[in-house]
Amino acid sequence: MATPTHTRHLVPGVLGDISVEVRAGGRGSPRPAVVTVHGFKGFKEWGMWPSLGERLARAGFTAVSLNLSGSGVDDRGEFVYPERFGHNTFSAELEDLGRVLAALYRGAFDVAAPSSLGLLGHSRGGGIVILHAARDPRVRALVTWAAISTVERWQPVEMRRWRAEGVHEVKNSRTGQVLPLYPDVLDDIERNARALDIEAAARSLDIPWLLIHGTADEAVSIAEAEALSTVANQKHIDFLSIEDAGHTFGATQPMPAERPPALDRAVDATLAFLAAKLA
């Protein structure tokens, strides 16, 4: 198997450029592609993503990772675009993912169009890939890590204050930065409630789906994974709960010298599933 090469690309997104990285070997011939989507306050260089991309590429996949245009970060993971972050919405993220896939299929990333397609999303990115998979017949396999089951993430009293003040502040615990969130995302949820119904999308899926969640997830309760598993097609869903694992399965930024066992279990299960379903 050819040694994977690593290239960087830009795709015009809703709120600015989408930064994309592609790891692949044998770029001239079609092979299965796996596109990974980060979560809220996440980015493609965070924690486990670079090493996961490398493992996917060495396993024979075209591994595509991206910074959504509303992520607010540059290629180093620094929050240098707070206004983009502040105006981000779920619909913008769906549109960004669609634009990256369009670029992948037209050969804009210096690789052949994929022979099959898998999506992998973490947290909010998990919700995004569920929504996209439900409307894109090219998606042959789905993996979610700690996925949200609903876009309704805020309490009514919080949303009323947010609208009254025109901004909701979010602290990045990693950097200490205070980031703005404008009411755009609330407007998006109100206007596009049906299109953003993650459980309805999950119910409609007719493709293999590996759902992974930690029982000690402090950010997205495992009850959300159970809700998704309940509505999913039972012929196609594999639900892996990892005992005592948190929201990122032990991954941090930067990554610890010794890889967390929970993360290794999630990665190993993911690679085995994708190899079986995208061959």
Residue pairs with C-beta under 8 A, 6 or more apart in sequence:
1 25
1 26
1 58
1 60
2 25
2 26
3 25
4 23
4 24
4 25
4 54
4 57
4 58
4 63
5 23
5 24
5 25
5 27
6 21
6 22
6 23
7 21
7 22
7 109
7 110
8 19
8 20
8 21
8 22
8 75
9 19
9 20
9 21
9 22
9 103
9 108
9 109
9 110
10 17
10 18
10 19
10 20
11 17
11 18
11 20
11 66
11 96
11 99
11 100
11 103
11 108
12 18
12 99
13 68
13 69
13 70
13 92
13 95
13 96
13 99
14 69
14 70
14 92
14 95
14 96
15 69
15 70
15 84
15 87
15 88
15 92
16 69
16 81
16 84
17 69
18 66
18 67
18 68
18 69
18 96
18 99
18 100
19 44
19 66
19 67
19 74
19 75
20 64
20 65
20 66
20 67
20 100
20 103
20 109
21 44
21 53
21 64
21 65
21 66
22 62
22 63
22 64
22 109
22 110
22 111
23 53
23 54
23 56
23 57
23 62
23 63
24 31
24 57
24 61
24 62
24 63
24 111
25 57
25 58
25 60
27 62
27 110
27 111
27 112
28 112
29 112
30 112
30 113
30 114
30 115
31 60
31 61
31 62
31 112
31 114
31 115
32 60
32 61
32 62
32 114
32 115
32 116
32 117
32 118
32 274
32 278
32 279
33 61
33 62
33 63
33 64
33 104
33 111
33 114
33 116
33 117
33 118
34 56
34 61
34 62
34 63
34 64
34 117
34 118
34 119
34 120
34 274
34 278
35 64
35 65
35 66
35 97
35 100
35 101
35 104
35 117
35 118
35 119
35 120
36 44
36 49
36 52
36 53
36 63
36 64
36 65
36 66
36 119
36 120
36 121
36 122
36 125
37 66
37 68
37 93
37 97
37 119
37 120
37 121
37 122
37 125
37 126
37 128
37 129
38 44
38 46
38 49
38 65
38 66
38 67
38 68
38 71
38 122
38 123
38 125
39 121
39 122
39 123
39 124
39 125
39 126
39 146
40 123
40 124
41 170
41 172
41 179
42 71
42 122
42 123
42 124
42 125
43 49
43 67
43 71
43 73
43 77
44 50
44 65
44 66
44 67
45 75
45 76
45 77
46 77
46 253
47 248
47 251
47 252
47 253
47 254
47 255
48 248
48 249
48 251
48 255
48 263
48 267
49 65
50 65
51 255
52 63
52 267
52 270
53 63
53 65
54 63
55 267
55 271
56 63
56 271
56 274
57 63
59 271
59 274
59 275
60 275
61 118
61 274
61 278
62 104
62 111
62 114
64 100
64 104
64 109
66 96
66 97
66 100
67 73
67 75
68 88
68 92
68 93
68 96
68 97
69 84
69 88
69 92
69 96
70 84
70 85
70 87
70 88
70 89
70 92
70 93
70 96
71 81
71 84
71 85
71 88
72 79
72 80
72 81
72 82
72 84
72 85
72 86
72 88
72 179
73 79
73 80
73 81
74 80
74 81
77 253
79 85
79 172
79 175
79 177
79 179
82 177
82 179
82 180
83 180
85 179
85 180
85 181
86 167
86 179
86 180
86 181
86 182
86 184
87 182
87 184
88 184
88 185
89 184
89 185
89 187
89 188
90 124
90 127
90 128
90 131
90 151
90 185
90 188
90 189
90 192
90 196
91 188
91 192
91 195
91 196
92 188
93 124
93 125
93 128
94 128
94 131
94 132
97 128
97 129
97 132
98 132
98 136
101 117
101 136
101 138
103 109
104 111
104 113
104 114
105 113
105 114
105 138
106 113
107 113
116 140
116 141
116 278
117 138
117 139
117 140
117 141
117 278
118 139
118 140
118 141
118 142
118 143
118 274
118 277
118 278
119 129
119 132
119 133
119 139
119 141
119 142
119 143
120 129
120 142
120 143
120 144
120 145
120 270
120 274
121 127
121 128
121 129
121 130
121 143
121 144
121 145
121 147
122 144
122 145
122 146
122 147
122 248
123 145
123 146
123 147
123 148
123 219
123 220
123 247
124 148
125 147
126 144
126 145
126 146
126 147
126 148
127 147
127 148
127 149
127 150
127 151
127 198
129 142
129 144
129 147
130 142
130 144
130 147
130 198
130 201
130 202
130 205
130 228
131 195
131 196
131 198
131 201
132 139
133 139
133 142
133 201
133 205
133 207
134 200
134 201
134 202
134 204
134 205
135 201
139 207
140 207
140 208
140 277
140 278
141 207
141 208
141 209
141 210
141 273
141 274
141 277
141 278
142 205
142 207
142 208
142 209
142 210
143 209
143 210
143 212
143 270
143 273
143 274
144 209
144 210
144 211
144 212
144 228
145 212
145 213
145 249
145 266
145 270
146 212
146 213
146 214
146 217
146 219
146 220
146 225
146 247
146 248
146 249
147 198
147 211
147 213
147 220
147 224
147 225
147 228
148 198
148 220
148 224
149 198
149 199
149 202
149 224
149 225
149 227
149 228
150 198
150 199
150 224
151 189
151 196
151 198
152 189
154 162
154 168
154 186
158 168
159 186
161 168
162 168
162 181
162 183
162 186
163 183
163 186
166 182
166 183
167 180
167 181
167 182
168 180
168 181
168 182
169 178
169 179
169 180
169 181
170 178
170 179
170 180
170 181
171 177
171 178
171 179
172 178
172 179
174 253
188 196
189 196
194 200
198 228
199 227
199 228
199 231
202 228
202 231
202 232
203 231
203 232
203 233
205 232
205 233
205 236
206 233
206 236
207 236
208 236
208 238
208 273
208 277
209 232
209 236
209 237
209 238
210 238
210 240
210 269
210 270
210 273
211 225
211 228
211 229
211 232
211 237
211 238
211 239
211 240
212 240
212 241
212 242
212 266
212 269
212 270
213 220
213 222
213 224
213 225
213 239
213 240
213 241
213 242
214 222
214 241
214 242
214 244
214 245
214 246
214 247
214 249
214 262
215 222
215 241
215 242
215 243
215 244
215 245
216 244
216 245
216 246
217 245
217 246
217 247
218 246
218 247
219 246
219 247
220 247
222 241
225 239
225 241
229 237
229 239
238 273
240 265
240 266
240 269
242 249
242 262
242 265
242 266
244 262
245 262
245 266
246 262
248 263
249 260
249 262
249 263
249 265
249 266
250 256
250 260
250 261
250 262
250 263
251 260
251 263
